[in-house]
């Protein structure tokens, strides 16, 4: 079990641009052309160079499927999960994740699982899924994960950090939606 400490920034949604000066400066430092539509350029770059992610969420965190998976991967019940997810990363990596309550900081347990296990439980996430492409890039001493959703018009950036103090010091790359439950992937999957 670990602690996830991260901030989430909304960059673009349904034609609305939320990029900040900090975002434009950071994008330029990656060699990005800021003289044209930065969001469109970023989207193209992520879709070209990123890794596809397919995520499915379980409607009942306390349901039989989640309990079976938690037992299978050795979850010790260190915290009360409020979210249970399956993730396919690229073509050959599969994960089961449990997350606790919280915004900037929350408990997280993740375990890699075999494809057969993923396939067995994937149907249990029917209707509660998101599809996106993720590209990781340096952001100061941290890593920014740029997510371009392919099932809707949405781009967000998540920056995971080691401490709450580091989270507070991050210059916002867009509209801060860390505490906005509407932007949690489990709610986007509805």
LOTOR-55999 format. One record per atom (N, C-alpha, C): y, x, z; residue in three letters. Coordinates in steps of 0.1 Angstrom, whole numbers, plus 5000, padded with zeros to 4 digits. Example, Ala and Ser with C-alpha at 12.3 -4.5 7.8 and 13.67 -1.06 7.14 Angstrom:
! LOTOR-55999
494351325078ALA 495551235078ALA 496751325078ALA 497851285071SER 498951375071SER 500051295079SER 
! end
This chain:
! LOTOR-55999
498850085000UNK 500050005000UNK 501250095000UNK 502350044993UNK 503550114993UNK 504750024994UNK 505850084994UNK 507150014994UNK 507750024980UNK 508149924974UNK 508949924962UNK 510349904965UNK 511250004962UNK 512649984964UNK 513250004950UNK 513849894945UNK 514449904931UNK 515649804930UNK 516449834920UNK 517449744916UNK 517249704901UNK 517549584898UNK 517349534885UNK 518649484879UNK 518949534867UNK 520249504860UNK 519949424847UNK 520749314846UNK 520649234833UNK 521649304823UNK 521049334812UNK 521849404801UNK 522249304790UNK 521349214787UNK 521549124776UNK 520649004777UNK 521248884774UNK 520448764775UNK 521048654766UNK 520248604757UNK 520548494748UNK 521948524741UNK 522148644737UNK 523348674729UNK 524548714738UNK 524348714751UNK 525448754761UNK 525148894766UNK 526248974765UNK 526149124768UNK 526649144782UNK 525949214790UNK 526349244804UNK 526449394807UNK 526449474796UNK 526449624798UNK 527749664805UNK 527649774813UNK 528849824820UNK 529249954814UNK 530350014819UNK 530750144814UNK 529750244818UNK 529150234830UNK 528050324834UNK 526850314824UNK 526550204820UNK 525450184810UNK 525850264797UNK 527050244792UNK 527450304779UNK 527450454781UNK 527850504792UNK 527950654794UNK 526450704795UNK 525650634802UNK 524250674803UNK 523550674790UNK 523750564782UNK 523150554769UNK 523650674760UNK 524950704760UNK 525450814753UNK 524750944757UNK 524450964770UNK 523851084775UNK 522451104769UNK 521850994765UNK 520450994759UNK 520551024744UNK 521751044739UNK 521951064725UNK 522150944717UNK 522450834724UNK 522650704717UNK 524050694711UNK 524150634700UNK 525450614693UNK 526150494700UNK 527350524706UNK 528050414713UNK 529150354704UNK 529250404692UNK 530250344683UNK 529950214676UNK 528650174678UNK 528250044672UNK 527649964683UNK 526949854679UNK 526349764689UNK 525249834697UNK 525649874709UNK 524749954718UNK 523449874721UNK 523649754724UNK 522449674729UNK 521449654717UNK 521949634705UNK 521049624694UNK 520349754691UNK 521049864692UNK 520450004691UNK 519450024702UNK 519749994714UNK 518850014725UNK 517549934723UNK 517749804719UNK 516549714716UNK 515649784706UNK 516249824695UNK 515449894684UNK 514750014689UNK 515350094697UNK 514750214703UNK 513550184712UNK 513750084721UNK 512650044730UNK 511549994722UNK 511749904713UNK 510649844705UNK 509949954697UNK 510650054692UNK 510050164684UNK 509250254693UNK 509850304705UNK 509250404713UNK 508550364726UNK 508750234729UNK 508250194742UNK 506750154742UNK 506250114754UNK 504950074756UNK 504849924759UNK 504049854751UNK 503949704753UNK 503249674766UNK 503849574773UNK 503249524786UNK 503049374784UNK 501849334789UNK 501549194789UNK 501249164804UNK 501949074810UNK 501749044824UNK 501448894826UNK 500548864834UNK 500148734838UNK 500148714853UNK 500648594857UNK 500748574872UNK 499848454876UNK 499348474888UNK 498448364894UNK 499348264900UNK 499048134898UNK 499748024904UNK 499548024919UNK 498348044923UNK 498048044937UNK 497648184942UNK 498548244950UNK 498348374955UNK 497148374965UNK 496948264972UNK 495848254981UNK 494648194975UNK 494548184962UNK 493448124955UNK 492248214954UNK 491148154950UNK 489848224949UNK 489848344940UNK 490448334929UNK 490548454919UNK 491248564925UNK 492448544932UNK 493148654938UNK 492448714950UNK 491748634958UNK 490948684969UNK 489848774964UNK 489148724953UNK 488048804947UNK 488548944942UNK 489748944935UNK 490249064930UNK 490749154941UNK 491349094951UNK 491849174963UNK 490649244970UNK 489549174971UNK 488349234977UNK 487849344968UNK 487749314955UNK 487249414946UNK 487949544946UNK 489249544947UNK 490049664946UNK 490349724960UNK 489849664971UNK 490049714984UNK 491349694990UNK 492049584988UNK 493249554994UNK 493049525009UNK 493749595018UNK 493549595032UNK 494249485040UNK 494949395033UNK 495849295039UNK 496849355048UNK 497549465043UNK 498649525051UNK 499849435051UNK 499949345042UNK 501149255042UNK 500649125035UNK 501449015037UNK 501148885031UNK 501748885017UNK 500848885006UNK 501348874993UNK 501948744989UNK 503048744982UNK 503748624977UNK 503648624962UNK 503048724956UNK 502948734941UNK 501748814938UNK 500948764928UNK 499748834923UNK 499848844908UNK 499548964902UNK 499748984888UNK 498649064882UNK 498349034869UNK 497549124861UNK 498449184850UNK 498249304847UNK 499049374837UNK 498249454827UNK 498549434814UNK 497949524804UNK 499049614799UNK 498849744801UNK 499849844796UNK 499349914784UNK 499949904773UNK 499449964761UNK 498149894757UNK 497249974752UNK 495949914748UNK 494849934758UNK 494950034766UNK 493750064774UNK 493950074789UNK 495150034795UNK 495350044809UNK 495549904815UNK 494849874826UNK 494849744831UNK 495049754847UNK 495849664852UNK 496149674866UNK 496149534873UNK 495849534886UNK 496049424894UNK 497049464905UNK 498049374907UNK 499149404916UNK 499449294925UNK 499649324938UNK 500149224948UNK 501449274953UNK 502449174955UNK 503749214960UNK 504049114971UNK 504849164980UNK 505349084992UNK 506749024989UNK 507248964999UNK 508548904998UNK 509649014998UNK 510748984992UNK 511849074992UNK 512649074979UNK 513749154980UNK 514649174968UNK 514649324965UNK 515549394971UNK 515649534968UNK 514449614973UNK 513949574984UNK 512749634990UNK 511649534993UNK 510449574989UNK 509349484993UNK 508049564992UNK 506949514998UNK 505649574998UNK 505049554985UNK 504249654981UNK 503549644968UNK 502249724969UNK 501149664963UNK 499849724962UNK 499449704948UNK 499049824941UNK 498649814927UNK 497349894926UNK 496449844918UNK 495149914915UNK 494849904901UNK 494350014895UNK 493850004881UNK 492549944881UNK 492249854871UNK 491049784871UNK 490449804857UNK 489149784856UNK 488449794842UNK 488849674833UNK 488749704820UNK 489149594811UNK 488249474813UNK 487049484816UNK 486149374818UNK 486649284830UNK 487149344840UNK 487649274851UNK 488949194847UNK 489849274840UNK 491049204835UNK 490749084826UNK 489849104817UNK 489448994808UNK 488848874815UNK 488048904826UNK 487448794834UNK 488548704840UNK 489548764845UNK 490548684853UNK 491848654845UNK 491948704833UNK 493148674825UNK 493348524822UNK 492348454820UNK 492448314818UNK 493148234830UNK 492948294842UNK 493548234854UNK 495148234854UNK 495648314844UNK 497148334844UNK 497748244832UNK 496948164826UNK 497348084814UNK 498648014817UNK 499648024809UNK 500947954810UNK 501848024820UNK 501448134826UNK 502348214835UNK 502448354831UNK 502948384819UNK 502848514813UNK 504248554807UNK 504448684807UNK 505648744800UNK 505148864791UNK 505848884780UNK 505548994771UNK 506749074770UNK 506649204771UNK 507749294770UNK 507349434765UNK 508349504761UNK 508049644758UNK 508949734767UNK 508349834773UNK 509049914783UNK 509250054778UNK 510450104780UNK 510750244778UNK 511350314790UNK 510750414795UNK 511250484807UNK 512150604803UNK 513350614809UNK 514250724807UNK 514850774820UNK 515250894821UNK 515950944833UNK 517250884835UNK 517550854847UNK 518850804852UNK 519250874864UNK 519950984862UNK 520251074873UNK 518951134878UNK 518651124891UNK 517351184896UNK 516251074896UNK 516550964890UNK 515550854891UNK 515050824876UNK 514250724876UNK 513750674862UNK 514250534861UNK 514850504849UNK 515250374845UNK 514150324836UNK 513650204838UNK 512650134830UNK 513450024822UNK 513550044809UNK 514249944801UNK 513149844796UNK 513349714799UNK 512449614794UNK 513049524784UNK 512549524772UNK 512949434761UNK 511849324760UNK 512149204764UNK 511149094764UNK 510949054749UNK 509749034745UNK 509448994732UNK 509148844731UNK 509148774742UNK 508848634742UNK 510148554745UNK 511248624746UNK 512548554748UNK 513648664746UNK 514948614746UNK 516048704743UNK 516548764756UNK 515948874761UNK 516248924774UNK 516049074774UNK 516949154780UNK 516849294782UNK 517349324796UNK 516449384804UNK 516849424818UNK 516449574820UNK 517049634830UNK 516749774834UNK 516449774848UNK 515249824852UNK 514849844866UNK 514949994870UNK 515550024881UNK 515550154886UNK 514950164900UNK 513850234900UNK 513150244913UNK 513550374920UNK 513850364933UNK 514350474941UNK 513550494954UNK 513750614960UNK 512950634972UNK 513450574985UNK 514750534986UNK 515350484998UNK 516350374995UNK 516650295005UNK 517650195004UNK 519050255001UNK 519350365008UNK 520550435006UNK 520750474991UNK 519750524985UNK 519750564971UNK 519950434962UNK 519350324966UNK 519550204958UNK 521050154959UNK 521650174971UNK 523050134972UNK 523950224964UNK 523650344962UNK 524450444955UNK 524350424939UNK 523450354934UNK 523250344920UNK 524450274913UNK 524950334903UNK 526050274895UNK 525350164887UNK 525850034888UNK 525249924880UNK 525349954865UNK 524149934859UNK 524049944844UNK 524449814837UNK 524349704844UNK 524649574839UNK 524849484851UNK 524749354849UNK 524849254860UNK 523749274869UNK 524049294882UNK 522949314892UNK 522249184895UNK 520949174891UNK 520249054894UNK 519049084903UNK 519149184911UNK 518049224920UNK 517649114929UNK 518649044935UNK 518348944945UNK 518248804938UNK 518448794925UNK 518448664918UNK 516948634915UNK 516348534922UNK 514948504920UNK 514648454905UNK 515648414898UNK 515348364884UNK 514948484876UNK 515248604879UNK 514948724871UNK 513748794876UNK 513048744886UNK 511748804890UNK 510748764879UNK 509948854875UNK 508948824864UNK 508048704866UNK 507648684879UNK 506848574882UNK 507548444879UNK 508848444880UNK 509648314877UNK 509948314862UNK 510148424856UNK 510348424841UNK 509148374834UNK 507948394840UNK 506648354834UNK 506448194835UNK 507348124841UNK 507147984842UNK 507647904830UNK 
! end
